Amino acid sequence: MLRVPVRRAISSFRLSSSISHGRLPAAAVAASSSRSLASTSLHRPTVAQLPPVLPRHHHLHRRHLSDSIMTITDPNYKPDAPYAFVTSPGSALDHLPEDAWQPVPAKDGLPPYAIYTKSVEQSPNDDRAYRLIMLENGLEAMIVSDPKTDKAAAAMDVKVGHLSDPEDLPGLAHFCEHLMFMGTEKYPAENDYTEFLTQHSGMSNAFTGMDQTNYFFDVAPEHLEPALDRFAQFFIAPLFDASCTEREANAVHSENSKNLQSDMWRFFQLDKSTSSRKHAFWRFGTGNRVTLWDEPQAKGIDVRQRLIEWSEKYYSANTCKLAVISKDTLDATTAMVVSQFAAVSNRHITPPEFPGSPLTSDELGRTVFVKSVKDARILELTFPFPDESDLYASKPGSFISHLIGHEGAGSVLSYLKEKGWANGMSAGAGNGAAGFEFFKIQVDLTQEGLAHYEDVSAAIFAYIALLRENPPAEWAFLEVAQLSHLAFRFKEQSPPSSTVSRLAMTLSKPYPRDKVLSAPWVCTEWYPAKTIEMLESMRPENCRIFLATQNEVGGRTYGLREEWYGTEYTIERMADKILQSGKSSEGYPELHLPKPNELVPQDLEIKNKTEVAEPARRPLNLRNSPISRVWHKKDDRWWIPRAGVFFLFRSPVIDATALSSIQTRLFTELVRDSLQEYAYDAELAGMSFSFDQQADGILLSLDGYNDKLGVLVNVITSRMRDYQVDEKRFHLIHDQLKRSYQNFRLEQPYSHVGYDGAYLTQALAHTVEEKLAALDEVTPASLQAHAKQLLSRMHIESLVHGNMLKHEALSLAQDVEDTFKPEPLTEEELKSRQALITPEGKWLARRPVANPENSNSAIEQFTYVGDIYDDLLRAKLSLFSTMVSDPLFDELRTKQQLGYIVSSGARKSISFMGLRVIVQSERDAPYVESRINAFWDEFRTKLAEMTDVEFEKYKAAVVSRKLEDHKNMWQESSSLWLAIHSGWYDFEQRFRDAELVKKLQKSEMIEFFETYFFDSPEHPIRRLSIHLDSQRLSAEQCATLGPVLAHLQLPVDAEQLGEFAASRPTVEQAQAFAEQFLRKHGKGDAEVEMVKKEIAMLHDLPVPEGYQLIGDRTEWKKQLEKAPHAHPIAEYSDLFPAKL
């Protein structure tokens, strides 16, 4: 996949505040869009990269840290930033510093290599062993030995990306990434790599950036060697099989098509397309079928041959950085890496660099007015910035982003919110490649802020002027540096695949090799001159502004259209009011620099540290009263001064009606909005929280240093209790929320099938349209009354996990209970929500894609399996979903090329489970449905012919995944909380499932498949399919117009009709085209209406054979059987008065 540079995002509204989506599009929907408690995943709230200042009175801390901070005053200072690549001819080992590298001669068939001899600086909280090696071919690798890991992983970062695409083949780097997965000389089967990983509890992915391409995988540790061998062959002898070339061009095209209506992608490419053509930044990196197949074929270009030539030019061992995490010793893993990667060719190339800025005087001092797809009001200021890679020790850009992006009192955001001009703001350096960066400031404007966008810009420049007038003092930087050291000291582990991916990229940075782990985190140099230099460059004339809105601003005509995404825009000279601003901060007395942060942790003691042979799998129940239930688990494995805390406030009025649901949502948004200044200080001090509406309550979750966590809880809960609706903020947040629901209509179709599937299988659920209608009824007074009612009668369930003792957990819970003093709920009100059981038969719910510009349709096919409390059935579903995932993906995506997004997996709700398949495609949904059904028929044969060896591999993969351990404290906290929040309290379910999977026989899985996926009198199938149908006609549908026009004895230009069909018109556009054509040839109203009727019928898609079409969804739901309420496993049933 192509990667968009990531910058700190503005705090944005989500359709459902209880759901967070994952990184991989299809997987995200498969994992979370059911909106059920059982399948919701928790994500740790984001903490800013650079922490804030410390209180000035912490002299001891500051003096201790200052001893390790170097102040740079020499104007000729050059950072210690060694070049990360060996480009000289001959053996790379001959060009390494002798005082830092120890050669290891060839021995026992193992080629020579070198070991970095200095100690690599790592976090005291990191107990893994590291070894940096250099192969003779110049490939550098970081070997990581982690005896406790339950996943091995590897990543290769190749220092070339889409900025190096040939001008006549846009997207070639991305295309190369795709084809690398399609077979090698040693392993020619195009699905060998993926299938091997799937069978051994693994996964893989890759992304193409501007100047790097990153490949990574993970696998069960005992299968690392064969997995790594397959991976190494990517870079030794890829096939680039001719039979795959066109198919993968279609895959790239499908990937690009899904992004065509995404504002993020549209703005990113517009940023590029409107930059200087003298710089490589302008290139279109994704590519599509036209750039990678159609046009090259028309010009006689052999795309495969050009791809081979390109890869041989840019893929070289000396520009590759490898990272491997293994359970084995450093010596064993080193030998494995050296033997498997020594054959990668070294072409002694210098990685591409892109010096200079893409924004020149021709582009700066300009405002680009952009039309967005969604109802957005985004102001973005972009400044050319130097590549800061060599300034890792001082990080001046990050320090500036900390100051400008601050959200506390006196900040520019605080000023803009007080004016009613902004809802959120972000600032950050980066977003570039080797040789250049940008500094971007992005503001989410209100309607009034849009009208005052010039004043908003002027205020930002006034704040930058304030920073120039008051150069940051050393104490401020030292306090920032202290928290960066603290974050590194207690750094927690990430999943192995993401760890190796980041580590491989880091090795390409000009960091001293002994600092490759610490350099991205810690500040060790105070470089005030560089900070001032950068601030001096941040003036209006050296800036470009983007103003993105759904409608034209100020009556302008957006006469320009971006080539690749069709984004409408216009460019003007920056307004004089903005150009003349920023000379000083005079006139803005409200603005001032950040003040010391009182939430910085002081007590970092690890409490009652006692090593245990086996960490406890479940928390203890400390209190169970009519008002509250308290769970606690003292950390027994991570030993960091942090904790995860959860409070669920259950109330019967949370979501009883669409009106109460939307009022609860407004309440949570307004409370969070009122806490923004305080919350930002907490975030910078290493604490974060989320405060969101759930289906059954309001969830407050917190994570961070435990020292001040109780203070944060008390501030938030007191604000909940005492909140008085601010009418000004009410109207602004009301507008935001309304736009978020309206914008959801424009989300990708695959998001909607998941949403519709959840609505149709929940007893109590409200549609977006119902919530939008209810939103218009809410007033400040009615919201205040709702909040009072909501908080007056509640049940509070909590979990405290981490470096907090039992009495502290009880005290914290008591403080929250005392804050609200709620009346208890009845036994009936304590019962969980209910799901709806899919009825017998095949059912189809369909509706059109709301966005007429989106050419994609989507389908979710859900096959109901049964009761989620059935342990054996649940184990069978887990195994079956693993067995089918890779063959289904290979058939529907790789071979049939139905679409970029193809995923499958188990879907689990409150009391039922099943398997769903999600596909987003430019083919119509009934056709995709037919291909899924055909796959089930074909899988019968595959399952029957599956060998015992293959079957055992799938079982082992599932068991390995079930038993996979948590990687950090937050993962464990989230897992414990999900078991609580689901209502099952089944903390050991995955361990039982693993034991059951071990015992399953192939015959049982064949019986499972036949029983649930095929209709029979003994066991009728239960299937629910959701279709989102694109409003655009397919080329095949448009082609049927030819015979209709010929019947009217009209001349048909096949080429013109073909071009029109390829444009995928809507019915209305096709009717307009036909009418114009008919009138031109003298046809009257009767003929015109007849053809229009024929065209309208083109969009009447058939109902697949054997399916029943759902008409009124509300009436259909009323007929369904309700699943039982969620209930705890037997051993906890006595805790609950409601006997759920």
KESEPA-902413 format. One record per residue (C-alpha): x, z, y; residue in three letters. Coordinates in steps of 0.02 Angstrom, whole numbers, plus 50000, padded with zeros to 5 digits. Each point is the difference from the previous one (the first is absolute). Example, Ala and Ser with C-alpha at 12.3 -4.5 7.8 and 13.67 -1.06 7.14 Angstrom:
REM residues 2
506155039049775Ala500694996750172Ser
***
This chain:
REM residues 1140
500005000050000Met500534997550179Leu500315015850099Arg499465003250179Val501205011450095Pro499265017450009Val499925010250159Arg499145016350028Arg498154996250000Ala498745005750127Ile498835012949929Ser498584988949946Ser498235002249938Phe499594996749819Arg498314995149929Leu500005015149886Ser501065014450055Ser500125006049820Ser500914984749934Ile501794994250023Ser500584983549930His501614997349908Gly501394987650034Arg499524986249879Leu498384991450052Pro499164997849831Ala500645016349932Ala499385008950154Ala498234994449970Val500115003349815Ala500605017650035Ala498915005950141Ser498534989750056Ser498745008449887Ser499925014150128Arg499765012449858Ser500835016949993Leu500774996449833Ala500964984850057Ser500445004550178Thr501865001850027Ser500775011150131Leu501394993850111His501205011150091Arg499694998950188Pro501394990550087Thr501315010150091Val500974992150141Ala501744993749956Gln500835010150137Leu499475017950029Pro499825007550173Pro500945011850107Val500255018249952Leu499605014850111Pro501405003250122Arg500265018149951His500654996449825His501815001950053His500715004049830Leu499224984849919His500544988750141Arg501775006450009Arg500224998149812His499354982250001Leu500974994950155Ser501615003149906Asp499584985149890Ser499384988650141Ile501244988850089Met499654995950182Thr500514982150041Ile500714997550175Thr501304986449970Asp499334983550075Pro501014990349871Asn499335009949853Tyr499734990249838Lys498935008249866Pro500665002349825Asp498954986049927Ala500944990649864Pro499424982849949Tyr498975001749841Ala500564984149912Phe501614993149925Val500094981650045Thr501844996349971Ser500484987949860Pro500625006449833Gly499555016249917Ser499015011950110Ala501015014349928Leu501554993650088Asp499195002650170His499435018149986Leu500855014450094Pro501205008149877Glu499685017450069Asp498154999149959Ala499844989449843Trp500775002349828Gln500204984449894Pro499445000849818Val500884986749897Pro499134989449870Ala499845009149834Lys499084997449836Asp499174984250063Gly499405008150162Leu500564990350157Pro500985009150136Pro499125009150140Tyr500355013650129Ala499285017250032Ile499785007450173Tyr501005016149995Thr499335009650150Lys498555011949978Ser498354992450056Val499095011750119Glu498315004349924Gln498595012050035Ser500275017749934Pro498264997849925Asn500564984849900Asp500735004649831Asp500314982349938Arg501764993249976Ala500564984550097Tyr501384987549972Arg500384984850107Leu500874985649913Ile500604982650047Met500054986149871Leu501354986850001Glu498744987350062Asn499655010350156Gly498345007249943Leu499865017950059Glu498945012249901Ala499435017950020Met499815008449831Ile498875015349995Val499945011649852Ser498455010849988Asp499845008549829Pro498275006550048Lys499234983350050Thr498594992949896Asp500194982850077Lys501564989450013Ala500044987350141Ala501064986550078Ala499954989550157Ala501004985450066Met500064996150184Asp500614982550042Val500554998250180Lys498984984550042Val498204997950053Gly498804987850078His500974998050163Leu501184989449895Ser498644988149943Asp500404981550026Pro499004993550148Glu499174986849890Asp499515012449863Leu499185015350081Pro499765013949874Gly501414995049882Leu500785017549990Ala498305007249956His499724986049875Phe501685004049920Cys499485018249981Glu498434994549906His500914988249883Leu501335012749954Met498675008449892Phe499604984349902Met501355000249868Gly501894999249979Thr501154990949882Glu500205015349889Lys498165004950010Tyr499094983550031Pro498205005849973Ala499265001150174Glu499095016249961Asn501395008449900Asp500625011750137Tyr498295006150056Thr499345002049823Glu501545009749946Phe499785012250144Leu498145002149969Thr500335004049818Gln501275013150048His499085009550136Ser500764989850140Gly499564989450150Met500874988050118Ser499814992450171Asn500984991450136Ala499884995750184Phe500814987750118Thr500485006250173Gly500814991250146Met501785002449939Asp499855007849828Gln499074997549837Thr499715015549896Asn499605000449813Tyr499635016149907Phe499275007149840Phe499785015949903Asp499895002949813Val500035013949870Ala501805006650002Pro500384995849819Glu499634981650035His501074998150155Leu501374989849917Glu498924985449939Pro498975000650161Ala501584999550106Leu500674985649898Asp498444989850037Arg500135004850183Phe501844995150011Ala499594982749935Gln498974996850158Phe501654999350094Phe501054991849863Ile498974985649932Ala498224998250068Pro499094984949930Leu498934995250150Phe498994991149865Asp499304983550061Ala498365003749911Ser499755015450108Cys500474992650168Thr498324993250054Glu499065014849928Arg501065012350099Glu499784989550156Ala498155002849972Asn500325018749976Ala500935000750166Val498584990250079His498735012549932Ser501045014550067Glu500054991950170Asn498134996049995Ser499545018349977Lys500945004050162Asn499274986350110Leu498665011550072Gln501135015250013Ser500405004650180Asp501625008449945Met500654983849924Trp499294989250140Arg500855010350135Phe501635000749904Phe500084981249986Gln499444997350179Leu501415011450055Asp501174988649903Lys499234983350047Ser500065003850187Thr501825005649996Ser501514989350044Ser500314985149884Arg501855002850028Lys499875015349889His499475000349816Ala498655013150027Phe498644986950029Trp499924994449818Arg498435000949895Phe500585010849855Gly498545000549878Thr499834981449967Gly498494991649922Asn499614985349888Arg500164987850145Val501765005750048Thr500645002549823Leu499164985849906Trp498864987550086Asp501094995050147Glu501645000449902Pro499214989149865Gln499394987850132Ala501774999150071Lys500804997849830Gly500825017250004Ile500365007849831Asp499495018050040Val500745007149841Arg501694992050032Gln500005006050180Arg499565017449938Leu501464999949879Ile501174994350138Glu499345013350119Trp500175014049872Ser501774994549957Glu500425000450185Lys499305017350037Tyr499885009849837Tyr501745006749967Ser500655015649913Ala500955005350155Asn498395000750103Thr499035009449866Cys499775018850001Lys499405008449841Leu499305017549972Ala499625007349829Val499235016749951Ile500295004849820Ser499775014949886Lys501724996349926Asp501695006050061Thr500894991450143Leu501284992949880Asp498714992649882Ala498974992450140Thr501544993350087Thr500544991149841Ala498264992649983Met499984993650179Val501754992849995Val499704991049836Ser498334992750052Gln500364995050180Phe501804994249990Ala499404982349967Ala499084998450167Val500884986250095Ser501035004550153Asn499924986150128Arg500975010450128His498704997050133Ile499725009150163Thr498205006350013Pro499004991350136Pro499915008950167Glu498894996050147Phe500845005750161Pro499144999450166Gly498195003350036Ser498524989049953Pro499305004450171Leu500914991350142Thr499634998650185Ser498754986349954Asp498965012349899Glu500275016250096Leu498985005150150Gly498494992049917Arg498335006149934Thr499284992249844Val498115001649989Phe499474999149819Val498314998449915Lys499855012149854Ser498924998149845Val499425018150005Lys499295009050150Asp501675007050059Ala500745004150169Arg501875000849976Ile501335000050135Leu501774997449938Glu501595000450104Leu501534992249918Thr501795001850061Phe501534991149930Pro501115013149920Phe501724999849922Pro500265001749814Asp500285018849982Glu500664999949822Ser501725005650057Asp499245014050105Leu499345009549849Tyr500885016050053Ala499185001050172Ser498374990249974Lys499664997250185Pro498504988749967Gly499185013249892Ser500345013150133Phe499184989050132Ile498514996649887Ser499825018849976His499915002350189Leu498864985350042Ile498895002049847Gly499765018650027His498175004949999Glu500125017550071Gly499625006650174Ala500814989750138Gly500184984849889Ser499444982850052Val498695000349863Leu499315016450064Ser499894992250173Tyr499134984449934Leu498755010049898Lys499585010850149Glu499644984050097Lys498904993949858Gly501114984849974Trp500765002649828Ala499615007049829Asn501734999149924Gly501774994250028Met501594996849902Ser501794995750045Ala501504995249897Gly501584989949984Ala500334988249857Gly498934985549937Asn501494988349999Gly501414993849889Ala501904999550000Ala500494996550180Gly498425004750095Phe498605012650015Glu498505003250109Phe499315015550081Phe498114999649994Lys498725011050085Ile498214997749940Gln498445007350077Val498245000449929Asp498964997350157Leu498265005850038Thr498784987950082Gln500455007550169Glu501834999349954Gly499844981449967Leu499314997750175Ala501515010050063His501334992749885Tyr501124996950150Glu499875018450049Asp500345005249820Val501574989249999Ser500545007050168Ala499805017949936Ala501114996149851Ile501344992750113Phe499855015350112Ala500365011249851Tyr501524989549954Ile500565001950181Ala499785018849981Leu501184999449850Leu501294990550104Arg499835012450143Glu500205014849882Asn501254994949867Pro499665010249843Pro501045015849995Ala501175003849857Glu498955015049947Trp498524988549971Ala501014988649889Phe500765014749906Leu498285006649963Glu499454983049937Val501584999249896Ala499675017149926Gln498324994849931Leu500754983949932Ser501275010549905His498615011549941Leu498984985249936Ala501524993649904Phe500425017249932Arg498285001949922Phe499724981749963Lys498884997749848Glu500144986549870Gln498974984150003Ser499454990049847Pro501544991749922Pro499434982250039Ser499825003350187Ser501615010250000Thr501054985849928Val499164987150111Ser500445009650158Arg501735004549937Leu500434981849961Ala499484995250177Met501015014450073Thr501594993749916Leu499904984550110Ser500155010650157Lys501685003050085Pro500065018049946Tyr501575008749939Pro499795000349812Arg500065019049994Asp498495000450119Lys498854987249921Val498785013849951Leu500075010450158Ser500234986950137Ala498164994650007Pro499495018150025Trp501225010350102Val500654998950177Cys501825004750021Thr500454992150168Glu499315002750174Trp500234983550093Tyr499145002250170Pro500774984350077Ala499224989049866Lys498305008350021Thr500074997050189Ile500584982049972Glu498504996549892Met498795008250122Leu500734989450140Glu499524984349905Ser498195005549980Met499304992650160Arg498494988750029Pro501024984350027Glu500855003049832Asn498375002349907Cys498654989349921Arg498225006249988Ile498714995949868Phe498185003850040Leu498894997449849Ala498105000450009Thr498574991949907Gln499344992150159Asn500894991150141Glu500655011450138Val499494996450178Gly499174983449964Gly501624992149941Arg499994984849888Thr501085002449847Tyr500534981949986Gly501465002149880Leu499885001749811Arg501405006949890Glu500544987449868Glu499915010349840Trp498575012250025Tyr498984991350133Gly500075014950118Thr499324995650172Glu501035005650149Tyr500644996150173Thr501585005150093Ile500135004950183Glu501305007050115Arg499915018949997Met498895007150136Ala500895005250160Asp499305017549984Lys500945002149837Ile501574991150056Leu500125011350151Gln499755016049900Ser501275011149919Gly501195001650147Lys499675018750001Ser498815013049930Ser499365004450173Glu498115000350004Gly499855006949823Tyr500165018850017Pro499095002449834Glu501474992849904Leu501425011049941His501245000949858Leu499575008749835Pro500105018850002Lys500805010849866Pro499035000149839Asn499385017249948Glu499554994449824Leu501774997049939Val500245010249841Pro501135015250006Gln499745008249831Asp500704988449866Leu500155013149863Glu499554994749823Ile498865013849938Lys500135008149828Asn501064986249925Lys499925001949812Thr500524985649889Glu498784996349859Val500234989649843Ala498364990950027Glu499084999150169Pro498205005949995Ala498754985949985Arg498565008450087Arg499665011550149Pro499265017349988Leu498265004050062Asn500215014650121Leu498255001750069Arg498284993849954Asn498625005850116Ser498364992250060Pro500954994650156Ile501694994549937Ser501094995749852Arg501885001950019Val501334991949890Trp501865003350009His501594994149918Lys501675007050054Lys501324986549996Asp501015001449840Asp501054984350005Arg500344992050171Trp500755014850094Trp499724993650176Ile499205009850145Pro498444989250001Arg498215001249940Ala498474989349974Gly498355007850054Val498234993549975Phe498335006250065Phe498384991449951Leu498505005150105Phe498454995649898Arg498334998950087Ser498334992149951Pro499874991250169Val501684991149989Ile499304983749932Asp498165003049963Ala499434985250106Thr500864985750088Ala499755009350163Leu500775016349937Ser501434990249922Ser500424991250161Ile499855016150100Gln501215008649882Thr501194985650020Arg499895000950190Leu500295018849994Phe501604998349897Thr500644986050112Glu499665009750160Leu500795016049935Val501544990449946Arg500044991150168Asp499935016550093Ser501485006349898Leu501114984950029Gln501255008150118Glu500205015549892Tyr500014989949840Ala501414989050062Tyr501125015250028Asp499565005849825Ala500414982949928Glu501684999550086Leu500375017549937Ala499774994349821Gly498175004349974Met498584987749983Ser498165000949963Phe498484989249968Ser498255005050046Phe498734988249924Asp498234998349943Gln499804998949811Gln498454995649901Ala499645018449967Asp500845009050144Gly501335000450133Ile501775000649932Leu501425008050096Leu501664996749913Ser501695005650066Leu501794997549947Asp501615006350073Gly501165014750030Tyr499035015449950Asn500685010950141Asp498744994050130Lys498704992349885Leu498835014850020Gly500094998150189Val499494981849984Leu498555004349884Val499355013050122Asn500114988250148Val499054986249908Ile498635011149929Thr499765009050166Ser499814983150085Arg498704995149868Met499015015750036Arg500134999550189Asp499964981450033Tyr498884994950143Gln499604981550009Val500914991850145Asp498824986250060Glu501404988950062Lys500955000849835Arg498354998849905Phe499624983050072His501774993749971Leu500075006049819Ile498224993649973His500604982950056Asp501515000949886Gln498965004749850Leu498724986550034Lys501364986950010Arg500795006349840Ser498384997449904Tyr499734983150080Gln501794995049962Asn499795004849818Phe498894984649983Arg501564989750032Leu501085008549869Glu500614990349849Gln498614995949875Pro500865009949863Tyr499775015750106Ser498144996750008His499714997749814Val500765017149971Gly498915007550136Tyr498424991849932Asp500425005349823Gly500155018150058Ala498364999250096Tyr499064993249850Leu500645013649883Thr499755015350110Gln498335008950011Ala500285004650182Leu500914987050103Ala499734991750167His500404982250048Thr501034995150150Val498454992650080Glu499045016449977Glu501425009750079Lys500114988050146Leu498145001850032Ala500135018949990Ala501495000250118Leu498904993850141Asp498895015449979Glu501385012750025Val500145009050166Thr501235013550055Pro498615012949987Ala499454994749826Ser501814999949941Leu500285017650067Gln498455005949907Ala500574991549841His501715008250008Ala499205017150022Lys498854997249851Gln501414993149894Leu501155015050026Leu498655013349984Ser499744998049813Arg501524994849896Met501005002749845His501894999650028Ile501154995349856Glu501875000850027Ser501674997349916Leu501675006950060Val501504992949908His501835002050041Gly501125012950081Asn498605012350034Met499615015849903Leu498345005549929Lys499595012250139His500414986750130Glu498814987849918Ala498615013049997Leu500345004950181Ser499974982050058Leu498364996849909Ala499255016050070Gln500504995250176Asp499084983449980Val498475008649926Glu500015012650143Asp500124986050127Thr498324992549947Phe499085014449914Lys498824987449919Pro498445003749899Glu500184995649815Pro499264984549920Leu498715000449862Thr500454996249821Glu499154983050015Glu500984995850157Glu501635003949913Leu499734986249873Lys501044984350016Ser499434982850049Arg499314988949863Gln500504982849942Ala498824986649933Leu500224993149825Ile500094981149988Thr498474994349902Pro500004989149846Glu500274981650033Gly501064989450116Lys499575002850183Trp500554990350153Leu499995005750181Ala500554986950125Arg500104997550186Arg500974988450117Pro501695004350074Val499585005650176Ala501464991050082Asn499584981450004Pro501834995750026Glu500555007949836Asn500164987049862Ser500185013049861Asn498675006649885Ser500205015649894Ala499325007349841Ile500015016949919Glu499435000249819Gln499695017749939Phe499685003549816Thr499275017249969Tyr500795009549856Val499265017549999Gly500135018550039Asp501625004850085Ile499975016949912Tyr500224991349831Asp501855003049969Asp500214987249862Leu499044986450092Leu501015003550157Arg501624998249901Ala499414983449929Lys499564993550173Leu501735004950064Ser500854990649859Leu498874984850012Phe500224998350189Ser501894999749974Thr499904987649856Met498924987850098Val500785001150174Ser501494988849979Asp499184986349893Pro498544999450123Leu501144998650150Phe501064986849914Asp498504989649952Glu498955001150160Leu501365000650132Arg501554992049927Thr499254986549891Lys498284996450072Gln500545003750179Gln498335007650045Leu500725010350141Gly501395011350061Tyr498985015749973Ile499645003049817Val499925017749933Ser499185010149864Ser499925018249954Gly498935014849953Ala498725005650128Arg499485018249985Lys498595008150096Ser499195017149997Ile499354998849822Ser500294982349938Phe501424987949973Met500284981749964Gly501174985550030Leu499964988750150Arg500804983650043Val500244994750181Ile500424982350053Val500054992350173Gln500014981249994Ser499674984050096Glu498974994749849Arg498175005250002Asp499545016749922Ala498924993249855Pro501474989449944Tyr501175015050005Val498735010249903Glu499964986549867Ser501895000349985Arg500025019049979Ile498694998649864Asn501004986249916Ala501515011450004Phe499045013449904Trp499624987249865Asp501824994749991Glu500625018049998Phe499065002749837Arg501264988849915Thr501495007650090Lys499475017649953Leu499694995149820Ala501724991849987Glu500925013850091Met501405006749891Thr500185018349960Asp501635000150097Val499154993450157Glu498565012149979Phe501175014949985Glu500914994250158Lys498385000550099Tyr499605017349931Lys501735006350049Ala499794992850174Ala498355009150026Val500685016349932Val501524998650112Ser498914997050152Arg498845014549957Lys501485011849982Leu500914993650154Glu500525014950103Asp499705003150184His501404994150114Lys499775012750140Asn498975014950053Met498674989850089Trp499654989849844Gln499755015949902Glu498915007650136Ser498924984350006Ser499814999549812Ser499435018149994Leu498794997350142Trp499224984449924Leu499645009849841Ala499135013150108Ile499094988250117His499354989249858Ser499045014949933Gly500824998649829Trp501395012950024Tyr500844990949856Asp501815002850047Phe500684994749830Glu498934984749966Gln501444987750002Arg500975010049872Phe498525000149880Arg499744981550029Asp501804996349957Ala499835008849833Glu498424990349960Leu500784983350045Val501435003549880Lys498745000749856Lys499014984250041Leu499994985749875Gln499864981550037Lys498374999249903Ser499265013050117Glu500464989450151Met499244984449924Ile498405009749969Glu500065006950179Phe500194982450072Phe498604992649894Glu498835014550037Thr500145000550189Tyr500484982550054Phe498804989649896Phe498125001049987Asp499195005149837Ser498325007349947Pro500875015849941Glu500915002550164His499394989650147Pro501314996250131Ile499915009050168Arg500814989350134Arg499874999350188Leu500794985650096Ser500174999450189Ile500234983050083His500544997450180Leu499744981450033Asp500974991050134Ser498924991250128Gln501184985249992Arg499654985549884Leu501274995249871Ser500814982949994Ala499014996449841Glu498365004350086Gln500414989150150Cys500464985549886Ala498204999149941Thr499534993750174Leu500824983349958Gly498644994149880Pro498635006550117Val500694989650144Leu500284985049887Ala498175001149944His499544997650183Leu501074984349998Gln501255007250123Leu501854995850000Pro500975015049938Val501815002050053Asp500725009049849Ala501535005950095Glu498975006950144Gln498805008649881Leu501485007149903Gly500785007350157Glu498345007650050Phe499755007549827Ala501765007250003Ala499565009450160Ser498755010649900Arg498574998550126Pro498535012050008Thr498254993449964Val499674999050187Glu501604990450031Gln499634988049858Ala498254997250066Gln500674996550174Ala501284987849929Phe498674991049898Ala498784998950145Glu501334992750114Gln500464987449865Phe498204995149966Leu499534998250184Arg501534989350027Lys499364988149867His498234999250068Gly499115011849882Lys498465009350058Gly499345017749988Asp499324998149822Ala501684994849929Glu500915013450100Val498855013949938Glu500124993749821Met501905000650003Val500015017050086Lys498875006649863Lys501184993249868Glu501465008650086Ile499075016650013Ala499694999449813Met501874998449968Leu500185018450036His498665005449878Asp501195006049868Leu499365001749822Pro499715016649915Val501145000649848Pro499094998049836Glu499365016349928Gly500145009550166Tyr498575008050095Gln500074998650190Leu499755016150097Ile498804997150144Gly499595015750097Asp501505011349968Arg499115015850053Thr498564996949880Glu501214995649859Trp500935016450023Lys498385010049990Lys499744993849822Gln501715005749937Leu500385015349897Glu500995013450090Lys501595006049919Ala500225018949980Pro500765010150140His501865003149989Ala500345015849902His501565009949961Pro500815000349830Ile499415014049887Ala501365012650039Glu499535000350185Tyr498114999449981Ser499805018750026Asp500714998550176Leu498494990850065Phe498345008350035Pro499174982950004Ala500524996249820Lys500284982250057Leu
***
